[in-house]
């Protein structure tokens, strides 16, 4: 009796996989970050080989092709995804899963099933499956000839709905490829939001076609301070760059495939020197020189005043008094025009409008601003800022968008529908939640990844100051104890902030975020009860092998203790 070639291949494949049926697994096989809600170890291992086939519905094609690419690159075998027939890896949607981003993952010696409430959940299940494989999978060089996955049963979902990472590209500019790499890291950690800080005093980074000078002038500074603020010198080198609208579309599309929402930040009314350098009429005092030093009688000050270009893109760090004029209608026309070009580029519900560190000195002496205060019946310049933010919020709400602002937007009265990002500690978040406003927690003591990572600052790269260790991040509890149980619902989650005054290169950024980002990912995903520093530290030592395989730069000294 003849046996067909296909039947023989199937028989041999079953025989190969069957030998893993009774293999015992250990805890070392399940080093997943962030820690799943429930994980039950099982006996056996699933073998990935040329006979592995992934199946799922058309709705899961993006996720299926992502997994197929991962397995194919690691093994050199051709692992395909199909919407038809049968396979030994099944992706499916399951509306009985309660959490919108929840998933189940079941692995046996001969079958894998990943189910999600929606496509996000399936994608997160794949990210967990990825971590159940050896770190060598990240090399994507076909070198893993016998790739096995330990049997397991996992039911998982995130604790918080907002799990974010911020990146300031205004102080220092990074190429499109790195922005995509940053998004990959967000996705790998099951975080879901990229807060893209695009405008600042030191550079305007997004193309606005109606206002070409924003990138012709505002995207470039004529020098940068040397050393820590206030600096020992100025390098006198022109520096800058910007993202075209096509770049933005490409990045947003890339992020969408990784289930990462991109929230743009257009700073207002402060931190606006770059825009004012491009269009001086936006200032309360267009003819006054940009203040770059406390002493405009200094050599640098005299040079600026004599240059004939009184408004410049800032070359140092800090907070500057030249802000958008709140009294001119032209200011609001400009910002609405800018937002009209930004909105179509970002499908996010939110637009971040900054609102932090806005000095009021110019407003206090500006006739137009004082006229506005009187006309609107405002008490003072703090209420003028609230007027400014509320007016922008109304405009964005009319376009179907919501605003997020730093916690200074509480001053003078909170805009009706605003979400508050609490950075000056936790008090702003507590106050906003008590007013029944949504809150994203990002306090400096736990969530600022521009701080030093150790007390040994002499052997660390230059940083803005402070100290935030991996342990500090992991110990953070986003829901303040001062809130009642009913008020907990307003804490949407937390975010790691990466301000880049001193991060000139992409490897510098990687060093500053890793492994702190890994710690934060568990804070915002895993249940509070399941978090344990010793357990996390042990898993992190395995997880760093993935950093190495991906060629990432990270703070290695955090693993030397």
KADA-V496100 format. One record per residue. PHI is phi in whole degrees, 0 to 359 (none if undefined). PSI is psi as a letter, one per 40 degrees, with the letter a starting at -180 (999 if undefined). D_CENTER is the distance of its C-alpha to the mean C-alpha in Angstrom with 2 decimals. Layout:
PHI/PSI/D_CENTER
PHI/PSI/D_CENTER
This chain:
none/h/61.89
276/i/59.13
246/h/55.47
293/i/53.07
301/d/50.60
299/d/47.70
296/d/49.08
295/d/49.54
299/d/45.95
298/d/44.78
296/d/47.21
295/d/46.05
297/d/42.39
296/d/43.21
298/d/45.26
295/d/42.41
288/d/39.92
297/d/42.65
292/e/43.04
263/e/39.62
299/d/40.65
249/e/41.78
291/h/39.59
276/i/38.47
252/i/34.86
235/i/33.71
301/d/30.72
297/e/29.60
277/e/28.91
232/f/26.25
269/g/23.63
257/h/20.53
230/h/17.18
288/i/16.18
293/h/19.79
294/i/21.14
296/d/23.08
223/h/26.25
219/h/27.16
247/h/30.80
293/i/32.07
230/i/34.65
268/h/37.28
110/i/36.99
222/i/34.64
268/h/33.62
264/h/34.50
266/h/32.48
210/a/34.95
295/e/36.32
267/e/37.37
287/h/33.95
225/h/33.12
258/h/30.17
232/i/31.08
184/i/29.37
284/i/29.62
301/d/28.67
297/d/25.73
253/e/24.25
298/d/24.96
301/d/21.37
290/d/20.78
296/d/24.28
289/d/24.02
297/d/20.79
295/d/22.74
300/d/25.87
297/d/24.31
298/d/22.96
290/d/26.44
295/d/28.39
295/d/26.67
285/d/27.15
256/e/30.78
81/e/32.17
276/i/33.51
265/h/32.92
258/h/31.08
251/i/30.95
245/h/29.53
221/i/32.04
265/e/32.37
230/i/36.01
77/a/38.15
248/i/37.42
212/i/35.13
258/e/34.41
235/h/30.65
244/h/30.12
250/h/27.03
207/i/27.69
263/i/26.61
221/h/28.08
283/e/28.22
278/e/29.75
289/h/26.42
284/d/25.56
285/h/21.80
301/d/19.94
247/e/17.55
283/i/20.36
205/i/22.16
236/i/25.22
226/h/25.90
234/h/29.52
239/h/30.79
239/a/34.51
295/d/36.51
233/e/37.02
201/i/34.26
230/h/30.56
229/h/29.33
240/h/25.78
235/i/25.69
224/i/23.02
302/d/23.36
215/a/21.61
296/d/19.99
301/d/16.65
302/d/18.79
299/d/20.59
298/d/17.52
292/d/16.49
298/d/20.16
294/d/20.05
297/d/17.22
293/d/19.57
303/d/22.50
302/d/20.88
283/e/20.74
280/e/24.35
266/i/25.33
298/i/26.01
301/d/23.42
299/e/25.67
299/d/24.31
289/e/21.37
292/d/24.01
51/f/24.78
242/e/28.24
71/e/30.50
276/e/31.72
271/g/31.46
277/e/34.82
226/g/34.91
266/h/31.56
238/i/31.91
234/h/29.68
294/i/30.95
295/i/32.16
196/i/30.19
232/h/29.68
232/h/26.28
234/h/25.35
211/i/21.79
195/i/19.35
281/i/16.40
284/d/17.43
245/i/14.81
277/d/13.68
250/h/10.32
225/g/8.04
237/i/4.55
227/h/2.47
256/i/4.10
214/h/6.44
272/h/10.03
254/e/12.03
271/d/15.04
292/d/16.56
226/i/16.19
259/h/15.67
234/i/14.37
290/i/15.84
304/d/14.71
301/d/15.24
287/d/12.79
300/d/9.97
293/d/11.10
297/d/11.35
298/d/7.77
296/d/7.20
302/d/10.24
294/d/9.10
301/d/6.43
294/d/9.56
300/d/11.99
269/e/10.87
59/f/11.19
271/i/7.85
228/e/7.61
222/h/5.05
247/h/3.01
269/h/4.81
256/h/7.13
277/h/9.86
258/e/12.81
225/i/15.96
198/a/17.63
294/d/21.09
263/e/20.72
168/h/19.67
254/h/19.06
247/e/16.90
233/h/17.42
294/h/20.84
238/h/22.80
294/d/26.08
288/d/28.16
231/g/27.42
297/d/27.60
292/e/28.10
301/d/24.49
258/d/23.74
292/d/27.30
248/d/27.42
293/d/24.20
274/e/22.07
227/h/24.43
248/i/25.58
268/e/28.89
169/i/28.02
220/i/25.73
298/i/26.96
258/h/27.85
81/a/26.93
287/i/25.63
308/h/25.85
275/e/28.44
92/i/29.01
264/e/32.22
191/a/32.38
228/h/30.71
286/e/30.28
59/f/31.51
256/h/29.43
296/h/27.99
219/i/24.23
163/a/21.62
147/i/20.42
203/i/18.71
260/h/17.29
289/i/19.99
295/d/19.60
292/d/20.34
301/d/17.46
298/d/15.11
301/d/16.91
297/d/16.64
294/d/12.87
296/d/12.51
297/d/15.28
298/d/13.81
297/d/10.60
300/d/13.13
296/d/15.12
263/e/12.45
59/f/11.99
246/h/8.41
274/h/8.66
259/h/7.78
252/h/8.62
279/i/10.51
244/h/11.85
246/h/15.55
293/h/16.94
197/i/20.27
278/e/22.93
268/a/22.27
50/f/20.53
238/e/22.30
301/d/24.56
295/d/23.42
294/d/24.21
291/d/27.42
298/d/28.43
284/d/28.30
225/g/30.06
302/d/31.95
296/e/33.38
287/e/30.09
277/i/31.14
296/d/33.71
227/g/35.79
302/d/35.37
268/e/38.16
276/i/37.01
290/i/35.39
297/h/31.79
276/h/31.83
245/e/30.33
210/i/32.53
294/e/34.34
242/g/37.58
289/e/37.96
271/e/41.36
290/i/39.88
301/d/40.32
295/d/36.74
297/d/37.37
296/d/40.71
297/d/39.25
293/d/36.74
294/d/39.49
274/e/41.83
284/e/39.42
83/e/39.89
236/g/36.11
294/d/35.43
255/h/31.79
231/i/29.45
288/h/25.79
296/i/25.21
251/e/25.73
231/i/24.93
259/i/22.34
128/a/22.93
242/h/23.73
239/i/26.23
285/e/28.78
279/h/28.73
239/i/26.62
302/h/27.00
286/h/30.45
276/e/30.39
265/e/34.04
265/h/34.02
294/d/33.62
300/d/32.61
298/d/29.32
289/d/28.41
297/d/29.73
299/d/27.50
295/d/24.30
293/d/25.28
297/d/25.98
299/d/22.59
296/d/20.88
297/d/23.33
271/d/21.93
286/d/18.22
306/d/18.67
293/e/20.03
279/d/17.23
234/h/14.52
289/e/15.62
307/i/13.18
295/d/15.41
260/i/13.66
237/h/13.91
272/h/12.81
247/e/16.03
71/b/15.60
90/e/19.01
264/i/18.89
46/f/21.55
256/h/23.96
296/i/27.42
254/e/30.30
301/d/33.11
295/d/33.35
297/d/33.33
296/d/36.13
250/e/38.40
270/h/37.39
302/d/40.17
294/d/37.90
292/d/35.47
293/d/38.45
296/d/40.00
296/d/36.88
302/d/36.94
292/d/40.61
297/d/40.34
270/e/37.56
68/f/39.25
272/i/36.40
282/d/37.17
198/a/35.31
289/d/32.41
294/d/29.92
290/d/31.06
293/d/30.80
296/d/27.07
299/d/26.91
302/d/29.02
300/d/26.69
296/d/23.54
296/d/25.60
294/d/27.06
293/d/23.76
300/d/22.62
301/d/25.90
294/d/25.40
292/d/21.96
300/d/23.36
293/e/26.24
260/e/23.95
83/e/22.40
245/i/19.17
246/i/18.09
252/i/16.77
242/i/14.39
221/i/15.65
296/i/15.62
295/e/18.48
297/e/21.10
291/e/21.43
289/d/23.56
293/h/26.16
82/e/29.05
113/h/28.01
277/h/24.85
303/i/24.45
305/d/25.60
245/e/22.58
285/i/19.73
260/h/16.82
257/h/16.48
256/h/13.61
271/h/15.72
244/d/15.23
273/f/18.92
87/a/19.51
253/e/19.87
297/d/22.78
299/d/21.02
293/d/19.30
298/d/22.70
298/d/24.50
295/d/22.30
297/d/22.56
292/d/26.30
271/e/26.43
67/f/24.91
252/i/21.66
294/i/18.32
223/i/16.16
242/h/12.67
270/h/13.43
208/f/11.91
291/i/15.23
301/d/15.82
291/e/18.05
233/d/15.56
238/e/11.94
260/h/12.44
269/e/11.89
265/e/14.07
281/i/16.99
297/i/19.56
258/e/19.41
205/i/23.18
289/d/26.27
281/g/27.49
294/d/26.00
296/d/28.76
254/e/27.43
250/i/23.75
299/i/22.07
304/h/22.24
224/i/19.68
290/d/19.69
138/a/21.48
69/a/21.28
207/h/20.76
226/h/18.08
275/i/19.09
300/d/17.67
295/d/20.32
299/d/19.26
296/d/15.75
294/d/17.49
281/e/20.09
289/h/17.91
245/h/18.89
295/d/16.67
269/h/19.73
296/i/22.18
292/e/25.74
289/e/27.10
270/i/26.14
285/i/28.58
302/d/27.95
294/d/27.97
276/e/25.30
301/d/22.83
298/d/21.86
276/e/20.16
273/h/17.48
285/d/14.79
157/a/12.57
215/i/10.47
212/i/7.31
267/h/7.26
256/h/7.98
233/g/8.91
270/h/11.91
247/f/13.76
311/d/17.39
249/e/18.61
253/g/16.30
282/d/18.43
232/i/17.57
291/d/14.93
292/d/16.63
295/d/16.37
300/d/12.57
303/d/12.91
300/d/15.59
284/d/13.77
267/d/10.85
248/h/13.31
263/e/14.72
299/d/13.09
299/d/9.88
296/d/12.59
295/d/14.28
295/d/11.59
300/d/11.08
283/d/14.80
300/d/14.92
270/e/12.98
259/d/14.66
280/i/18.12
293/i/20.98
303/d/21.90
293/d/25.33
269/e/24.26
280/h/22.24
214/h/24.41
300/d/23.64
295/d/26.41
295/d/25.47
298/d/21.79
302/d/23.02
295/d/25.33
292/d/22.77
296/d/20.42
297/d/23.39
284/d/23.54
296/d/19.83
295/d/20.01
297/d/22.46
287/d/19.68
305/d/17.93
298/d/21.39
296/d/22.00
277/e/18.83
71/f/19.96
273/i/17.03
270/h/17.79
209/i/17.31
282/g/19.20
294/d/22.28
296/e/24.19
290/e/22.27
256/e/24.23
268/e/27.55
274/999/28.58
